[in-house]
Amino acid sequence: MGVLDTLSYLLAGDDTAASRDAAAALMRSYIDCARRTAQLERHAKMAPHTGGAQALERLAAEDADQGLRLRRAVEAAGASLPSMAAELPQRDGLNHWARLVDDLDAHQRCVMQARELALRLAARLPQTAALFESLYRAEAIHCEKLRALIARADPQALD
């Protein structure tokens, strides 16, 4: 969203549209969080070492907690939650290193989206913006943890 878009959004004064946009953003974030959680859980089961598996399980548990917070926010916004079973694409690399890179990519996308949403919603919906800001901070930490796991993984090893 550019500067002019932001100004017109702020000057329009349409709180209903802002609430609708926030509910849609919460729903997308919830779906993405559920996908990341499922992916991390799957990758933890496929990890060749217990240390890597445990680290991925911890990240998955933290993502599940974030998903619960997002779910509550979606429900509070009055939106209905979709069925997640059919919507979970599987993105699994050929080895542990490639799967970690996939996990990092998903988390980096979340960091960028959460930060953008936090900034966009700050003026109109500060509580929702605060939720996205906390999601941004938590996912940035997850990115660092995933980078550390990638640094220890062997990109040449086959499972």
N, C-alpha and C positions, 0 to 999 in steps of 0.2 A: 504494500500500500504506500503510495507516494505521499508527499507533503500535501498536495492539493486534495487528494482523496481523504486524507485524515482531517483536514480542515472542513471539508464539506460534510464529512461524517459527524464531526463535532457540532457544526452549526445547524445541521438538519433538525436536530432535536427529536428524532424519532426513537424513543426508548423501546418501543415495541420491536422495531427492526433490530436494534442492538441486542435485545434479549433473544430474539430469534437467531441472530448470527452467533451469539454466545452459546446457545443450546446446541446448534449445529456443530460448532467447534468442539464443545465438550463431548458430543457423540463421536465425532471423528477421533478425538484424542483417546476416548475410552476404547474404541475398536482397535486403534493402533497399539494401545497399551496391552490389550488382551492378546494381540498377535505377537508382540515382543515377548510377553510372558510365556506363551506356548512355545515359541521358538527357543527361548533360553532353556526351558524345561526339557525340550527335545534334545537340544545340543548338550545339556548336562548329562543326559543318559548315554550319549554317544562319545563323551570325552574319554580319552585314553588313560588319563591319570585321575586319581581321586582328588587331588588338590584342585585341579581345574574344574572337575565336576562339582565339587563343593562350592567353589567360587561362583560358578554359573547358577547353582541352586539358590545361593544367597541373593544374587542379582534378580533371579526370577521371583523370589519371595518379596523382595522390595518392590518390584514392578507390580506384583499382584496387590500389594498394599496400596500403591498409587492408583491402580485400576479400581479398587474399592472406593477410594476417595472420589475418583472421577465418576464412578457409577452413582454415588450418592448425589453428586452435583447434577448429573443428568436427570435423575429422578426429581430432585428439588426444582429443576427447571421445567418439569412437567412433560418431558419427552419420554417416549417409550423406548425401551432397550431392544435392540435386535437380537435375533438368535445368532450366536457366534459360531456354532459348529460348522455350518456350511461355508463360512467366509474366511476360514483360516488357510491361506496358501502356505505351502511348505517350501521354504528356501533353505536348502541344506547344501553346503559345500562338499567337496570331495574328501576333505580331511578336516581335522580339528582346527587347524590354522584358518582355512577358508571359512569354516563356520563361524569362528570368532570375528573374522572380518565382516561377515554378513551381519552379525549381532551389532558390531560397532557402527556399521552403516545405518542400521535401523535406529539406533540410539542417537546418532548424530542428526538424523532427520528430525527426530522428536525434539532435540535441543533447539534446533533452528525454529521449528514450528511453535514450540511453547514460548520461546522468547518473543517471537513476533506477535503472538496472541496476547501475551502479557502487556506488551507495549500498546497494542491496538485497543485493548479493553480497559486500560488503566483509568481513563477519564470517565467513562460511562458506568462501568461495572467493576469497581475496585476489588470486591471480594473474589470475583471470577478471575480477575487479573492476578490477584495474589495466589490463587490456586495454580495458575499457569506458571507464575514465577517460581513457586516451590517445585513444580514439576521440572522446570528448566534447570534449577540448581541440582536436583537429585539425579537427573539424567546426565548432566555434565560430569558428575562424580562417577556415574556408571561408565561413561566414555573413558575416563582415566583408568578405571579398573580393567576395562576390556583391553585398553592399549597395553597395560602391564601383562595381561594374559597372553596377548598376541606376541609380545616381546619374548616370552618364555616358550612359546609354541614353535615347533619345527615345521616350516612351510613345505618341506620335502617329504615328511613322514606320511605314509599311507595308513589308513585305519585297518 
